Amino acid sequence: MSIFHLALAYARRRSLATLLVVVLLAIGVATVALTLLISRELEAHLTRDAEGIDLVVGAKGSPLQIVLAGVYHVDVPPGNIPLAAVQFLRKNPMIAQVIPLSLGDSFRGFRIVGTEPEFVAQYGGSLAHGELWSLPLDAVLGSDVARASQLRVGDRFVGSHGFAEGGGAHADARYTVTGVLAPTGAVIDRLVLTSLASVWAVHERHHDDDDDGDHARGTAAAKESGSSGDKVAPAATPSTAMPGPTREVTLALVKYRTPLAAASLPRTINKETELVAASPAFETARLLTVFSAGVDMIRAFAWILVAASTLMLFVALAQALDERRYDLAIMRALGASRVQVATVLLTESLVLAAIGAVLGLVIAHLAAAAIGWWLPQAAPLAAAARHFVPEEWAIVALALAAGIIAALWPAWRAYRLDVAATLAEG
């Protein structure tokens, strides 16, 4: 019987202790690996989604809120800004491109974004089917939206007010799907894109319906007042009627013409206008700093689990040595060397550590894949399950090193075993 098979046989003799050691080590390795995979995938997604966007301009509010709403589409924007502000920004010689965004509605939890075709090019999007919007209420679906909704080119759908499912539906404004985008791996996959005119048309109809309702209620109240002998106010003349709505957008994505613009443009916008300019690079770094603090705490707890499993493995091997002293003495008497006897314990510890490390990596990747099913909002992070990062080899190496450390003292005792005295004891 080889040393490897002998080590496995010894491990099977203490099945419960062996199982506990492997499970504890696997949980620790899985936690470390999962935090590594998720943090890497999150950082890659944040960097990719913000690539090429130097500034996000919006209404007065938190800069982080503006970036989360305009770049990552995970927060509520602070308000709207006049369309004239976009024209003002486009006239600035330090700005190369301005892409306006109009937000406020959603479809089955996916955000409807009124924008311009340059927004698709910003994320390297391309059409898998159909064509881009050309008329009001034409819509182009991101790949994730199309897959989840099963809508195709030519189908129609109704948007809902607000960003969450369950909002009031704009039943009188039905969008027509004119195109479906190919997957990009960016935030655009989870958006429904349409023109700015579509968003304005939908909300103007909504306001008109509200005004019609108010007018009907006011007419009924006037009739009731008239029947009681009160005077009825005259209808508003054209000169006193309310003017048409002022065009607004929610946010504007800005790309600099020159890097020197970063030194003065945000300060100028924040001080001299009623707008707020937020840097995606700065706000993303700040967000990752906050996120990494929590990840570091979880990772530290995971390494504590690895250390606890190492200690448990050490205790198990030390106890096993006391039970196997006679067996090891017989091996020595039959011709096994000191090194071979010590190697049995080292091999057993390494095998258990290797099983725990591999099992932990498998659990980590399965957990990353399950994130998209458990939390649909975090579905993009599930891509981490398909990637093997180089640092995972370091995790395996550290787990194996822990196995070696746990076996050093028991192996040293086995190496110095007194064969004659052990056999005499029986």
C-alpha positions as CSV (number, residue, x, y, z in Angstrom):
1,M,0.0,0.0,0.0
2,S,1.4,3.4,-1.0
3,I,1.8,6.3,1.5
4,F,-1.1,8.1,-0.3
5,H,-3.5,5.2,0.1
6,L,-2.4,4.7,3.7
7,A,-3.1,8.4,4.5
8,L,-6.5,8.1,3.0
9,A,-7.2,5.0,5.0
10,Y,-6.2,6.7,8.2
11,A,-8.5,9.7,7.3
12,R,-11.4,7.4,6.7
13,R,-11.0,5.8,10.1
14,R,-11.8,9.2,11.8
15,S,-14.6,10.1,9.4
16,L,-16.4,12.6,11.6
17,A,-13.3,14.6,12.5
18,T,-12.1,14.5,8.9
19,L,-15.5,15.7,7.7
20,L,-15.5,18.6,10.2
21,V,-12.0,19.7,9.2
22,V,-12.8,19.6,5.5
23,V,-16.1,21.4,5.9
24,L,-14.7,24.2,8.0
25,L,-11.8,24.7,5.7
26,A,-14.1,24.7,2.7
27,I,-16.3,27.3,4.2
28,G,-13.4,29.6,4.9
29,V,-11.9,29.2,1.5
30,A,-15.3,29.7,-0.2
31,T,-15.9,32.9,1.7
32,V,-12.4,34.3,0.8
33,A,-12.8,33.3,-2.8
34,L,-16.4,34.6,-3.1
35,T,-15.5,38.0,-1.8
36,L,-12.5,38.1,-4.2
37,L,-14.7,37.1,-7.2
38,I,-17.5,39.5,-6.4
39,S,-15.2,42.5,-5.6
40,R,-13.2,41.9,-8.8
41,E,-16.4,41.6,-10.9
42,L,-18.0,44.6,-9.2
43,E,-14.9,46.8,-9.8
44,A,-14.7,45.6,-13.4
45,H,-18.4,46.5,-14.0
46,L,-18.1,49.9,-12.3
47,T,-15.0,50.7,-14.3
48,R,-16.5,49.5,-17.6
49,D,-19.8,51.3,-17.2
50,A,-18.1,54.6,-16.4
51,E,-15.5,54.4,-19.1
52,G,-15.5,57.4,-21.4
53,I,-17.8,59.4,-19.1
54,D,-15.8,62.3,-17.6
55,L,-18.7,64.1,-15.9
56,V,-22.4,63.7,-15.0
57,V,-24.4,66.9,-14.7
58,G,-27.7,67.0,-12.9
59,A,-30.0,68.9,-10.6
60,K,-28.8,69.9,-7.1
61,G,-28.2,66.9,-5.0
62,S,-25.6,64.4,-3.9
63,P,-22.9,63.8,-6.5
64,L,-22.8,60.1,-5.7
65,Q,-26.6,59.9,-6.2
66,I,-26.2,61.6,-9.6
67,V,-23.5,59.1,-10.7
68,L,-25.4,56.1,-9.4
69,A,-28.5,57.3,-11.3
70,G,-26.9,58.4,-14.5
71,V,-24.1,55.9,-15.0
72,Y,-25.1,52.8,-13.1
73,H,-28.9,53.3,-13.1
74,V,-29.3,52.0,-9.5
75,D,-30.5,55.1,-7.7
76,V,-33.2,57.8,-8.0
77,P,-32.0,61.1,-9.6
78,P,-32.5,64.3,-7.6
79,G,-34.7,66.0,-10.2
80,N,-34.7,67.4,-13.7
81,I,-32.7,70.1,-15.5
82,P,-33.8,72.3,-18.4
83,L,-33.0,71.1,-21.9
84,A,-31.4,74.5,-22.3
85,A,-28.7,73.4,-19.9
86,V,-27.7,70.7,-22.3
87,Q,-27.5,73.2,-25.1
88,F,-25.4,75.4,-22.8
89,L,-23.0,72.6,-22.1
90,R,-22.7,71.7,-25.8
91,K,-21.5,75.3,-26.6
92,N,-18.6,75.0,-24.1
93,P,-15.3,74.6,-26.1
94,M,-13.9,72.3,-23.4
95,I,-16.7,69.7,-23.9
96,A,-16.5,67.2,-26.8
97,Q,-19.8,65.4,-26.3
98,V,-23.0,65.7,-24.2
99,I,-25.5,62.9,-24.0
100,P,-28.8,63.8,-22.3
101,L,-30.8,61.2,-20.4
102,S,-34.5,61.4,-19.3
103,L,-35.5,58.9,-16.6
104,G,-38.6,58.2,-14.5
105,D,-40.3,55.2,-16.0
106,S,-39.6,51.5,-16.1
107,F,-40.7,48.2,-17.7
108,R,-40.8,45.2,-15.4
109,G,-38.2,46.7,-13.2
110,F,-35.9,47.7,-16.1
111,R,-35.4,51.4,-16.5
112,I,-36.7,53.2,-19.6
113,V,-34.1,55.8,-20.7
114,G,-34.9,58.6,-23.1
115,T,-31.6,59.5,-24.9
116,E,-29.9,59.9,-28.2
117,P,-28.2,57.3,-30.5
118,E,-24.8,58.4,-29.2
119,F,-25.7,56.6,-25.9
120,V,-25.6,53.3,-27.6
121,A,-22.2,54.0,-29.2
122,Q,-20.9,55.1,-25.8
123,Y,-21.2,51.5,-24.5
124,G,-20.1,49.9,-27.8
125,G,-23.6,48.6,-28.4
126,S,-24.7,47.0,-31.6
127,L,-28.0,45.8,-32.9
128,A,-28.7,42.1,-32.9
129,H,-32.1,42.6,-34.5
130,G,-34.1,45.5,-35.9
131,E,-33.0,49.1,-35.9
132,L,-32.8,52.1,-33.6
133,W,-35.7,54.3,-32.7
134,S,-36.8,56.8,-35.3
135,L,-40.3,57.9,-34.1
136,P,-41.8,58.7,-30.6
137,L,-42.6,55.6,-28.6
138,D,-40.1,53.5,-30.6
139,A,-38.0,51.5,-28.2
140,V,-34.8,49.4,-28.3
141,L,-34.3,46.7,-25.7
142,G,-31.0,45.8,-24.0
143,S,-30.1,42.1,-24.3
144,D,-31.1,41.3,-20.6
145,V,-34.4,43.1,-21.0
146,A,-35.2,41.1,-24.2
147,R,-34.3,37.8,-22.6
148,A,-36.3,38.4,-19.5
149,S,-39.4,39.8,-21.3
150,Q,-39.3,37.6,-24.4
151,L,-40.3,40.6,-26.5
152,R,-39.2,40.7,-30.1
153,V,-39.1,43.4,-32.8
154,G,-42.6,44.6,-33.6
155,D,-44.0,43.7,-30.1
156,R,-45.6,46.4,-28.0
157,F,-45.5,47.1,-24.3
158,V,-46.5,49.6,-21.7
159,G,-44.1,51.4,-19.3
160,S,-44.8,52.0,-15.6
161,H,-44.2,55.2,-13.6
162,G,-41.2,54.9,-11.3
163,F,-38.3,52.6,-11.2
164,A,-39.8,49.6,-9.3
165,E,-42.3,47.1,-10.5
166,G,-45.9,47.9,-9.6
167,G,-45.9,51.5,-10.5
168,G,-48.9,53.1,-12.3
169,A,-48.9,52.0,-16.0
170,H,-49.0,54.5,-18.8
171,A,-51.8,52.5,-20.5
172,D,-52.4,55.1,-23.2
173,A,-48.8,55.2,-24.3
174,R,-47.6,51.9,-25.8
175,Y,-44.0,51.5,-26.9
176,T,-43.2,49.5,-30.1
177,V,-40.0,47.4,-30.1
178,T,-37.9,48.4,-33.1
179,G,-34.6,46.8,-32.1
180,V,-32.8,44.5,-29.7
181,L,-29.1,45.1,-28.8
182,A,-26.5,42.5,-28.7
183,P,-25.0,41.7,-25.2
184,T,-22.2,44.1,-24.2
185,G,-21.7,43.2,-20.5
186,A,-22.4,46.8,-19.6
187,V,-25.3,48.6,-18.0
188,I,-27.0,49.1,-21.3
189,D,-27.9,45.5,-21.4
190,R,-30.5,46.2,-18.6
191,L,-32.1,49.3,-20.1
192,V,-34.9,50.1,-22.4
193,L,-33.8,52.9,-24.7
194,T,-36.0,55.4,-26.5
195,S,-35.9,59.0,-27.7
196,L,-36.2,62.0,-25.5
197,A,-39.4,62.9,-27.4
198,S,-40.9,59.6,-26.3
199,V,-40.4,60.4,-22.6
200,W,-41.8,63.9,-23.1
201,A,-44.9,62.5,-24.9
202,V,-45.6,59.9,-22.3
203,H,-45.5,62.3,-19.4
204,E,-47.3,65.1,-21.2
205,R,-50.2,62.6,-21.8
206,H,-50.0,61.7,-18.1
207,H,-50.2,65.4,-17.1
208,D,-53.0,66.0,-19.6
209,D,-55.0,63.1,-18.1
210,D,-54.5,64.6,-14.7
211,D,-55.5,68.1,-16.0
212,D,-58.6,66.6,-17.6
213,G,-59.6,64.9,-14.4
214,D,-59.1,68.2,-12.5
215,H,-61.1,70.0,-15.1
216,A,-63.9,67.5,-14.9
217,R,-63.9,67.7,-11.1
218,G,-63.9,71.5,-11.3
219,T,-66.8,71.5,-13.7
220,A,-68.8,69.3,-11.5
221,A,-68.1,71.5,-8.5
222,A,-69.0,74.6,-10.5
223,K,-72.3,73.1,-11.5
224,E,-73.0,72.2,-7.9
225,S,-72.1,75.7,-6.9
226,G,-74.3,77.1,-9.6
227,S,-77.3,75.1,-8.5
228,S,-77.0,76.5,-5.0
229,G,-77.1,80.1,-6.3
230,D,-73.3,80.9,-6.3
231,K,-71.7,82.6,-9.2
232,V,-69.7,80.4,-11.6
233,A,-66.2,81.7,-12.5
234,P,-65.8,82.3,-16.2
235,A,-63.6,80.0,-18.2
236,A,-60.0,81.0,-18.7
237,T,-59.3,83.0,-21.8
238,P,-56.5,82.0,-24.2
239,S,-54.4,84.9,-22.8
240,T,-54.7,83.5,-19.2
241,A,-54.3,79.8,-20.1
242,M,-51.2,77.9,-18.8
243,P,-48.3,77.8,-21.3
244,G,-47.0,74.5,-22.7
245,P,-44.5,72.4,-20.7
246,T,-40.9,73.4,-20.6
247,R,-38.6,70.7,-22.0
248,E,-36.5,69.0,-19.4
249,V,-34.1,66.1,-19.1
250,T,-32.8,64.3,-16.0
251,L,-29.1,64.1,-16.5
252,A,-26.3,64.8,-19.0
253,L,-23.3,62.6,-19.6
254,V,-20.3,64.8,-20.5
255,K,-17.0,63.8,-22.3
256,Y,-14.1,66.3,-22.1
257,R,-12.4,67.6,-25.2
258,T,-9.1,68.0,-23.3
259,P,-7.9,66.6,-20.0
260,L,-7.4,70.2,-18.8
261,A,-11.1,70.6,-18.6
262,A,-11.1,68.4,-15.4
263,A,-9.3,71.2,-13.6
264,S,-11.8,73.9,-14.1
265,L,-15.1,72.7,-15.7
266,P,-16.6,70.9,-12.6
267,R,-15.9,73.9,-10.4
268,T,-17.3,76.3,-12.9
269,I,-20.6,74.3,-13.2
270,N,-21.0,73.8,-9.5
271,K,-20.3,77.5,-8.6
272,E,-21.8,79.4,-11.5
273,T,-24.9,77.4,-12.4
274,E,-27.8,75.7,-10.6
275,L,-26.4,72.3,-11.7
276,V,-24.2,69.8,-10.0
277,A,-21.2,68.2,-11.8
278,A,-20.1,64.8,-10.5
279,S,-17.0,62.9,-11.6
280,P,-17.8,59.2,-12.0
281,A,-14.1,58.3,-11.4
282,F,-14.0,60.1,-8.1
283,E,-17.4,58.9,-6.9
284,T,-16.7,55.3,-8.0
285,A,-13.4,55.3,-6.1
286,R,-15.2,56.6,-3.0
287,L,-17.9,54.0,-3.4
288,L,-15.3,51.2,-3.8
289,T,-13.5,52.4,-0.7
290,V,-16.7,52.0,1.4
291,F,-17.4,48.7,-0.2
292,S,-13.9,47.3,0.3
293,A,-14.1,48.1,4.0
294,G,-17.0,45.7,4.4
295,V,-15.3,43.1,2.1
296,D,-12.2,43.2,4.1
297,M,-14.1,42.5,7.3
298,I,-15.8,39.5,5.7
299,R,-12.5,38.3,4.3
300,A,-10.9,38.6,7.7
301,F,-13.6,36.5,9.2
302,A,-13.1,33.9,6.5
303,W,-9.4,33.7,7.3
304,I,-10.3,33.2,10.9
305,L,-12.3,30.2,9.8
306,V,-9.3,28.9,7.8
307,A,-7.1,29.4,10.9
308,A,-9.7,27.5,13.0
309,S,-9.8,24.7,10.6
310,T,-6.0,24.5,10.7
311,L,-6.1,24.3,14.4
312,M,-8.7,21.6,14.3
313,L,-6.6,19.7,11.8
314,F,-3.6,20.0,14.1
315,V,-5.6,18.6,17.0
316,A,-7.1,15.8,14.9
317,L,-3.6,14.8,13.7
318,A,-2.1,15.0,17.2
319,Q,-4.9,12.8,18.6
320,A,-4.6,10.4,15.6
321,L,-0.9,10.1,16.3
322,D,-1.5,8.8,19.8
323,E,-3.9,6.2,18.4
324,R,-1.6,5.1,15.6
325,R,1.7,4.9,17.6
326,Y,1.6,1.1,17.6
327,D,0.7,1.0,13.9
328,L,3.6,3.4,13.0
329,A,6.0,1.3,15.2
330,I,5.0,-1.8,13.2
331,M,5.7,0.0,10.0
332,R,9.1,1.0,11.3
333,A,9.8,-2.6,12.3
334,L,8.8,-3.8,8.9
335,G,11.4,-1.5,7.3
336,A,9.7,1.9,6.9
337,S,12.1,4.8,7.4
338,R,11.5,7.7,9.8
339,V,10.8,10.0,6.8
340,Q,8.2,7.6,5.4
341,V,6.4,7.5,8.7
342,A,6.4,11.2,9.0
343,T,5.3,11.6,5.4
344,V,2.1,9.6,6.1
345,L,0.9,12.3,8.5
346,L,2.0,15.1,6.2
347,T,0.3,13.5,3.2
348,E,-2.9,13.0,5.2
349,S,-3.0,16.7,6.2
350,L,-2.2,17.9,2.7
351,V,-4.9,15.7,1.2
352,L,-7.5,17.1,3.6
353,A,-6.4,20.6,3.0
354,A,-6.5,20.1,-0.8
355,I,-10.0,18.6,-0.7
356,G,-11.2,21.5,1.5
357,A,-9.6,24.1,-0.8
358,V,-11.0,22.6,-4.0
359,L,-14.4,22.2,-2.4
360,G,-14.3,25.8,-1.2
361,L,-13.5,27.1,-4.7
362,V,-16.4,25.1,-6.1
363,I,-18.8,26.4,-3.5
364,A,-17.6,30.0,-4.2
365,H,-18.2,29.7,-7.9
366,L,-21.6,28.1,-7.4
367,A,-22.6,30.8,-4.9
368,A,-21.5,33.5,-7.4
369,A,-23.6,31.9,-10.1
370,A,-26.6,31.7,-7.7
371,I,-26.5,35.4,-7.0
372,G,-28.2,36.3,-10.2
373,W,-31.1,33.9,-9.4
374,W,-31.4,35.0,-5.7
375,L,-30.9,38.8,-6.4
376,P,-31.9,39.8,-9.9
377,Q,-30.5,43.3,-9.3
378,A,-27.1,41.7,-8.8
379,A,-27.3,39.4,-11.9
380,P,-24.4,41.1,-13.7
381,L,-22.1,40.0,-10.8
382,A,-23.0,36.3,-11.6
383,A,-20.5,36.5,-14.4
384,A,-17.8,36.1,-11.8
385,A,-18.7,32.4,-11.6
386,R,-17.4,31.9,-15.1
387,H,-14.0,33.5,-14.4
388,F,-11.0,32.0,-12.6
389,V,-8.8,34.8,-11.2
390,P,-5.1,34.2,-10.5
391,E,-5.5,35.0,-6.9
392,E,-7.5,31.8,-6.4
393,W,-4.2,29.9,-6.9
394,A,-2.8,31.8,-3.9
395,I,-5.8,30.8,-1.8
396,V,-5.2,27.2,-2.6
397,A,-1.5,27.6,-1.9
398,L,-2.3,29.2,1.5
399,A,-4.7,26.3,2.3
400,L,-2.1,23.7,1.5
401,A,0.5,25.7,3.6
402,A,-2.0,25.6,6.5
403,G,-2.2,21.8,6.0
404,I,1.5,21.5,6.2
405,I,1.8,23.7,9.3
406,A,-0.9,21.7,11.0
407,A,1.0,18.5,10.4
408,L,4.5,19.6,11.3
409,W,4.4,18.8,15.0
410,P,2.6,15.5,14.7
411,A,5.0,14.5,11.9
412,W,8.0,15.5,14.0
413,R,6.7,13.3,16.8
414,A,6.2,10.4,14.4
415,Y,9.7,10.9,13.0
416,R,11.2,10.6,16.5
417,L,9.0,7.7,17.6
418,D,10.8,5.1,19.8
419,V,10.0,1.9,18.1
420,A,11.2,-0.5,20.8
421,A,9.4,1.3,23.7
422,T,6.2,1.6,21.7
423,L,6.2,-2.1,20.8
424,A,6.9,-3.1,24.4
425,E,3.9,-1.0,25.6
426,G,1.7,-2.9,23.1
